[in-house]
Amino acid sequence: MGFSDRMRAWFKGENKRAAPSPSTDKASRATVKELEGFVQSRAGVEAYLEPKTAIYSTTLLLVADDGEYLRRPVKDRGQASEFCRRTNVPLYDAAKVGYPRRMKDYDRGVRPRRVNLDDLPPWPGDADDAGGGPSSPPPPPAAPRD
């Protein structure tokens, strides 16, 4: 569309702004399957609902506990809340709470340090429990003397 076409449309009072494309206006079955696959294959997933903008339609952002994320369009808040209820994922409003820091860390290549149970020191009382029987509880602390 050239400048003269825009001027002609403006004088006629026509608004030539394009509506969101049908592919981004609502979630398709393939999109829902992608979201479900992300939730099933990752731990600690949270959902963030992103509001509709001039360029993009309403989107649902899924963020895993390590910061990996997936963003896909949804029809509206109702569809997003129904999806989160069905998959047992907490839903947050991104405009109100913002985005988690772990997303930025994931993009920068910072990975969370995982703690293995073998790396932890023994629990008090477990070291002398080699016999396998029940151990007695530790003695109570001594009363303070005046």
C-alpha angles and dihedrals in degrees: 000000000000131000094262091052090052092049092049091050091047092052091048090051094242120148112214097187111137121235119230111284117258090244092062098032097078140009117266126210090258090054092051090049090052091051092048091048091052092050093048096047099047137055128234097016119180127186127223120193112216117203124240114269134188090269106029134042123230110302136193116221117200116199123190123211092260092053099258110140143189125201121197135163120256131191097240145318091286093059091047094049091047091051091049092047091050094048095038094239122145114245123214132182106242092204090060106034102025126216127310118258092232089073091063091043090053091051091050092050097251109143123197116252109244119212117221118207090233090060093059122091117252117277113255109268095020094091095063091042093085092122092070095232127115112283125218118251118257116271118265117260117271117261114252115256122224 
